[in-house]
Amino acid sequence: MNRYPLWKYVLIALVLMLGALYTTPNFFGESPAVQISSAKATLKLGPDTAVRVQQALQAAGVRAENAYYEDLGNNGTVRVRFASTDLQFKAKTVIEQALNKDPVDPSYLVAFNLLPNTPSWLQSLHALPMYLGLDLRGGVHFLMQVDTKAVMAKRIQGLQSGTRALLVEKHVRFAGLSREGDSVEIRFRDQETMDAARAVLLAQMTELTVREASDAEGLKLRASLNPKGLKQTLEEAVQQNISTLSKRVNELGVAEPVIQRQGADRIVVQLPGVQDVSRAKDIIGRTATLEVRMVDESVRRGTEETAAVPLGSELFKVGKGAPVVLYKDPVITGDYISNAGASFDQNHQPAVGIDLNGDGGRKMREATRSKVGKLMAIVLFEKGKGEVLTVATIRDELGSRFQITGMESPASASDLALLLRAGSLAAPMEIIEERTIGPQLGAENISKGFNSTLYGFAAITTFMIIYYLMFGAFSVFALAVNVMLLIALLSMLQATLTLPGIAAIALTLGMAIDANVLINERIREELRNGSSAQAAIAAGFERAWATILDSNVTTLIAGLALLIFGSGPIRGFAVVHCLGIMTSMFSAVVVARALANLWYGRRKKLSSVSIGQVWKPKA
């Protein structure tokens, strides 16, 4: 009656082992470390950077515990762990001197950091500690809103110039072209030409919806972005801003920055450990500019560093195609670029397609009309320093739409397109929420949160063992398993633990023990009604299950509502709350029943159970 088959005990033991395995990393603490990241948009780190760092430290006699490269998507980082803070400080100086040849214009950023002491065999199983949120570690939180109107205005402006250039290129005559709200109107003198223009636009610009809008003024076509194009435009703008912010945050040396989208047009930026709000704002709001310049061919290629630089030109030593001498006056700047994307040229080789607005297209045509066969360069300026992105030969007169060919691979074309778009933010952003948490307050929050959970657990343990005796001990063990499994899940998901999350753990303790109270009281009720001890145990668990399920499902619905419709700390609370409900149902019913079966199930003649005073009604 009260016996589990062997496979159930094996399954429970396996779950407990996995729970202990993924909970353990949270108790190893952290070690001092340094983090190396890229200071320039065009510089990418790789595993070879970690090797260079190790060689530099060995040459300086600074012993590192380990150094490794971590890929973070668009770019990566190198992290080096040390045994003490003294070695950490020495290593920072050594690495900066080894990697940055020019201290005034560093290529690599070296920042202090803390790394978990989790053994490598645990890390190989992806057993890592939970991240600590701002309210537990301290730092800065920004909630930023993207100006969607500016995004659309820039995109429509690019469509206007692109449409004009395409019709001119295809020799389709039109009487006029103007912008009307969020669409472009093109006027024609005859139906045949209008039909030809419609076919060209639909074939070449698939993101457009083209419809006839003829009126008393004559024949018209109205071109606007279709729903897919509208969604893609906003998606690209937000992703471009996130990519740009990620590059800028690297300069702050933040170990685990959170830069993520929230809703359709908002971006959350969380910088744990950063206390200088003004500097964080300056970095996040920093602008980078792009310039297209002509190469000064009066200086022969290959002699730039030894030849005299003519008046009105300047030498660039950094970047692809450098050293190169360029005229100081730009043909256009990045402000004229409305869009850039990876594509393929007529030879099916990787290329980058660029769209300019109306003024940019006019300037480009005027500058390149007489410069066919000449060299042109694109330069990215950050913090007053210029870096050459590419040097290309002008094959034909360039207009509002042109390509940069000669890319090494599709990946390099995508990277260059991203740089051309991400030299500055795709659209202005406004900080609509700002919070700062000090490190001392974070440590105090951790201490108070841990103590409140510990004292709550101790109070529940005392009450349950005194009131329910052995079944109270079963309930306390199940409650401990519940907390362990909850922490293990949070660690496996690499969730960020916040103060509301700690509150949710404390709340889970009280809610989880409620299920065991229902089971224990049901067993007492069965004993009062005259059932045998074995029958009372079986009935107690089976008949209490429906009530436990109903109460937990309704609570889970409320938690899911908080998770779906909430934001920020509310979502953090909801995540822990929902996970806690699921682990409590497993521990209160399955684990507690397994303990009761092991203790009492094998006794054939069981006269009584240790479940406290059973009050029986008087005859």
N, C-alpha and C positions, 0 to 999 in steps of 0.2 A: 504493500500500500504506500509506504513512505520510503521508497527506494528509487534512486535514479539509475538508469543503465550506465555502464562504464563510459560510453562515448560522451555522455553529458558532463561527467566529472572531468574528462580529458579536455573537452571544449572550454569549460569554465577555467580550468587551470591554464590553458593556452591564452585565454583572454587576460587573465591576471598577470601572466608573464609578460605579455606585450604591453599591458598597462604600466607595469613596473619599469620595463625597458625604456619606454618613451617619457616616463615621468622623471627618471633618474637624471638626465642632463640639466634639469633645473637646479640641482644641488651642487654642481661642480664649481660655480663661481666664474669669475672672469680674470683674464690676464692682460697686462699692458701690451699695447701693440701700436703699430703705425700703419696708416693706409695711404697707398700711392694711387693717385688718379690723374687723369689728363687735364691739363690747364688750357688746352686749345681744342677747338671744335674739329680740327683735321687730324689730330694725333690720337691714335688708338693704341691701347695697351694690349699686350698679349702675353703668353707664357714666357716668351724670351725676356720680358721685362722683369719677371720674378727671378730669372737666372742672373741677370745683370745686378739686381739688388743683392742677391746672395753673395755674388763675387765681390761686390764693393764692401759688404760687411765683413767678409772673411779677410780681405786685404787690410781692413782697419782694425782687426782683432776684436770685433764686436760679435758676440755669440748670439745667434737667433735660434729660438726653439724650432720654428718652421716658417717658411714663406711660400705662399701659393697665389695663383691667379684665379680670379672669380669672374666669370662672364656675366655681365648685367644687361645684355641686350645690345643697345646701340654702342655701348662702350663697356669696358671692364675695369677692374681694380685689382691691385696687388696688396695683400695684407701680410704683415710680418709680426709674429708673436715673440715676446721676450719674457724673461724670468723676473725682471724687476723694472721699476720705473727709471732707475739710473741708466740701464742699458737702453731703455726706450728713448730717453732724451739724447743720448749719444748717437743712437742709430739715426734719429731724425736729421741731425746735422750731417752725418756721413752720407746718407742717401741723397739729401739735397745737393751736396757738393758733387756727388758722382753723376747724378742724372741731369742737373741743370747747369749747362755750360755758361749760361748768361743769367746770373742771379737777378738782374733787373727785369728780365723777361723770361720767367721760368716756364719750361714746357711741362713740368710735372708738379703736382701739388702733393705735399707730404704732410699729413695731419695725424695727431694723436688719436688713438682709438682704444676700445676694449674688445677683446674677443673671448668667447666662452671657452672654458677649459675642458669641454667635452672630449673624451678620448676619440681618436680617429676611427676606431672600429664602430663606435656609436654613430659618428657623423656619416660613415659609409652607409649606415642603415637609415639615414635621414632622421636620426634621433637628435634633435636640437632643442635648446631651451626656447621658451616663449619670448617674444619681443616685449619690451616694456614701453608703454605709451608715454606721452608727454607728461601726464599728471603723475607718473611714477618715476620718470627719469629726469624731467625738466626739459624745457625747450620752447620753441616758437610754433604757433599754429596760425596759418593763413587760410581763409576761404576766399577764392578769387572768382569773379564772374567775367566771362568773355563777352565782349561787345559784339553781339551777333549782327547788329545793323551795320557795323563797320566791316564785318566779314562779307556780308552780302554786297555792300556798296563796292568793295574792292573787286569782288568776283564779277559783278555786272560790268564794271569798268573794263575789266580784262576781256569779257565777252564782247563788248562793244568794239574794242580795238582788234580783237581776234577775228570777229565777223568781217570787219572792213578789209583786213589784210587777206582773208580767205577769198572774198569775192573779187578783189583786185587780182589776186594770183590766178584765179580761174577765169578771168576776163568776163565777169558777169557785171554788166552795167546797172547801176542803181541811181535813183534821183536824189536820195538823201538817206542819212542814217543818224538816228538820235536815240537817246536813252529816255524812256518813259517809265518812271517808277522802278520796278524790279524786272523790266523787260527792255528789249532793244527793238525799235521800230525801223524798218527798212522800206523806203518808198520806191516804186517802179513806175515806168511809163506804159508798159504793155504786159499782158498776161503771160506771154511766152517767156519773157525774161524772168518774171516772178516765179514761174514754175521751175525754171532752170536753177534759180537761186535757192528755192526750197529743197530741191534734190541735192545740191551741193552741201547745204548746211546739215541736212539730215544724214548725209553720208560721212561727212568729216567731223561733225561735232555731235556725237551721240548723246551728250548730256542735255541737249536742247529739246524743247517742245516748240514747234514752229506751226503757227496757225495764221490764216488769212484774216486781216483786219481792215478791209477796204471800206472807205467812207467817201464823203463828198470831196475830200481833198485828193483822192486818187487811189491807186492800188497800193496795199501795204502788206507786209509780213511782220508779225510780232513774234519775236524769239525770246523765250524765257527758259529758265532752268526747270527741268522736269523734277518730280518728287525725289527720284533717285539722285539727281544732280544736286538738289538742295541739301539732302541728307549727307551726301559725300562731301560737299563744300564745308558744312559745319563740322563733320567728323575730322576732316583734314586740318581745319583751323585749330580745333581743340588738341588734336594729337601733335600738331606742330608746336603749339604753345607748351605742351607737356614735355616734348623733346628738348625745346629750348630751355625750359626751366631746369630740366635734369642736368644739362651741361653747366648751367650757371650755379646750381647748388653744389656741384663738385668742387667749386672754388672754396666753399665753406668747410670742406673736409668732413661732412656729416656722415656718420657710420651707416645708419639705416634711415635715410630720408624716405618719407612717404609723399609721393607725387602721383595723385590719381584723380580720375574723373569722378565727378559727383553730379548726377543728372545730365541734362543735355548740354549745358553751357557753363558749368562750374568746375573748378579745379581746387582740390584740397592739397595744401603744401604743409607738411609737418616736418620740423627739423629738430629731432631729439638732441639735447645737449647744447644747442645754440642759445646764447643769452643776449647777444648783441643784436637787438631788433633792427636798429638803424642800418647796420651793415648788411643784415639779411635782406632788408627791403632794397638796399642799393644794388645788391647782386641780382636779386630776382627781377628788378625793373631795369637792369642794364640793357642798353641797346648796342647791337652790332650792326655795322653797315657794310654793304657790298658796293663795289665799284667796277665798272668795265672800262679798261684803259687800253690805249694803243701802245704797242711796243716801239720804243725809239730805236729804229734800225740804223741810225747813224753810228751806233755802238755795235761792233761786230759780235755775233753770238760766240760765247766762249771766252771773251776778253772783258766781260763786264766788271770783274773785281779789280782789274788792273788799269782799265781805261778811265779817262776823265769823264765824269758824268756831265752831260751838257746842261746848260741853264734851262730850267723849265722841265727837267726830268729828274727822276730819283731811282736809286738802286734798291731792289728787293732781294734779300738773300734767303728768305724762308719760303718753302712751299714747292709745289710741283712745277717744274720748269724753271725754278730759280737756280742761280742768280739771273736776274733779268732787269733791264733798264726800261722804265715805263714813263710816259708823259704824265705830268702831275694833273693835268686837266682831264677828268673822267668823261667818257662818252655818255654814260648813264650811271646812275647809282641804283642801289637795291630798292629804292622807293618806287622805281618805275616797273619792277617785276611784279606781275599780278599772279603768276602761277609758274611752277616748274615741276616736271615729272619725268621719270625714267621712261625711255622708249627705245626704238630701234631705227637705224637709218635705212636708206634704200638698199644697202648691202647686207642688211640684217645683222649689223653690228651694234653693240650697246651705245646708246646716245642719251642726251638729256634735252628734252624739249622745254623751251622757255616762252612764256607769253608776257608781253609788255603791254602797258596801258597805252592810250593814244599818244600822249606826249613822248613816251619812251620809244614807241615805234617810229615816230617822226625823227627823233634825234638819232636813232640807230640807222635809219635809211640815209640820212644826210651824212653821217660819219663814215659809213662803209661803202657808199656809192662809188667813190674813187679809190677805195683801199682794198680792192679784190687782190688776193695773193699776199696781203700783209698779215702780220701777226697781231693778235688781240689777246689780252689777258683779263681774267676775273680775279679780283683781290678782295679778301675778307679782312675787315678792320675790327679789332677788338682791343679795348683799352689803349687806343692810340697806336697799336702795332698792326702792320699789314702783313698778310700771308697770302701768297699766290695759290689760288685753287687750281687754275689750269691756264695754259698758253696754247691757243689754237690758231690755225690759219683760216682767214676769211676766204671761202670758196665762191661766194656770190653776195650780191647786195642783200643785207639783212633788214628785216622789217619788224613787225610786231610779234611774229612767230618765227623762231629759228631754232636750230639744233646745235648742240656742242657734241661733236663726234670724237672718236679716238679714245673712248673709254676702255679700260682694261677688261672689265667684266660687268654684267648686269648689276652686281652688288655695288661696284664703284660708281656706276651711273645713279643708282638709288641714293647712295651716300651724298653724291654731289647735288642731286636734286633736293635732298633734305637740307643741305647746307644753304643752297640758294633760297629755299623757303624759310629756313630757320635762322638765317643771319640776324633776324630780328623777330619779334613776336608777330604771329600772323594777324592778330587783332589786339587792340588795347584791352587791358584787364583792370578791373577795379577791385581793391581789397575791401570786401564787405564784412569780414569778421577777422579779428586778430586777438590772439591770446598768448600770454607768456607765463611759463611755469618755472620757478626757480628750482635748482637741484636740491636744496635743503628741504623745500616743501615736498618734492618728489620722494626723498628718503623718508620723510615723516609720514607721507601717505602710505608707503610700503609697510612701515612699521605698524601703523595703526590698523591697516587693512589685515595684515597677517595676524596681529593680536586679536582683533575682533573675531576672525574666523577660528582661531585657536581656542579662545575662551568660549565661544559658542559651541564648538565641538566638545569641549570639556564639560560644559553644563549639560548638554544633551546626553553625554556618556554617563554622567553621574545619575541623572534622573532615570534613564532607561535601565541601567543595571539594578538600581535600588527597587524600581517599581516592577520590572519584568524578570529580574534574576537572569537565568540562563538565556531565555529568549531575548532579553534585553542585550545580553552580550552578543548574540547572533545579529541583532539589529545594528549594534555599534560597529561590528566588523563589516557588515554590508555597507554602512554609511562611510567607513574609511575606504572601502573599495570604490564607492561612488565618487569620492573626491579624487582618488588616484586616477580613475578612468577619465574623469573630466579634465584633469590637468594633462593627461596623456593625449587626449584628443586635441586640446588647444595647442600642445607642442607639435603634434603631427601636422596640424593644419597651419602651423607657423602663424597663429593668430597673435594679435597685439593685445596684451593684457593691460587694461586701464583700471582706474579706480571704480567706475561702475561695474567692471567685470568682477572685481573682488567682492563688491556688494552682491552681485548675482551668485557668486560661490557661497557666500554666507547665507543668502536666501535659499539656495539649493539644499543646504544642510537641513533647514527647518522643514522644507517641503518634502524632502526625501524620507525623513524619519516618520512623516505622517503616514506613509504607506505601511511601514512596519507596525505602527500603532494600530492601524485598522486590522492588520493580520493578527496581531497578538490579542486584541479585544475580541475578534471573531473566534479565536481558539478558546478563549475564556467562556464565551457565550455557549459554545458547543459543550464545554465541560459542565456548565451550569445546567444544560438541558439533559445531562445524563449520558452523553456520548463517551465512548472509551477514549483513552488517551491518544491512541494511534488514529482513530477516526476523527477526533477533534483536530489534530494537526492537519490531516489531509483536507478536511472541510474548511478549516480556517484559511488555508492558502487558496483553495479553489474558489470559495464563495466571496472572498475579499477582492479577488482579481478584477471582477467587473466594475466594482466601485473605484478601485485604483485606476483602472484604464480610463473611465469616464472623467474623473477629476484631472488626470494628467493631460488628456486630449484637449479639454477645454482650456487648460492653462497654456498648452502648447499653441493653441490657436491665437491666444492673446500675445504670446511671444513672437509668433510669426508676423502678426500685424505690426508689432514694434519694429521687427527686422525689415519689413517691406517698406513701411511708410516713415520710419524714423531715420535719423541721420546722426553722425558723430557719436557722442557718448551713449545715446539711446540704442544705436545699433550694436555697440560694444556690449552693453548690458544684455540685449536680446540674444546675441550669439551665445554667450555663456549660459544664459537662462534656458534656451532651447536645448543645447547640448546636455545641460544638467538634468533636464526632465527625462531625456532618453536614457542616460546612464543610471538615473535613480530607479527607473522602472526595471532595468536589468538587475541592479544590485539588490533592491528591496525584495523582489519576487524570486529571481533565479538563485542568486548567491545565498540569501537567507534560507531558502528552502533546501538548498544543498547542505548547508550546515546542520539544519534540523534533521534531515534524513541521515546524515553521517552519525549524528549523536544519538538519535532515538530510533532510527528506522530499522536497525538490526535486532532490536529487542522484541522478542516474540511476546513476552508477558510484561507489558508496560502498565504499571498501576497508576503512575502519576507523572506529571511533567513540571519542570521548574519554570513557572511563568508568573510567580507572585500569587497574592491572595485571590482566590476565586470566590466571589461572594455569591452564595446560593440562597435563593429565596426560602423563607421558613415555610414549613408545611402548614 
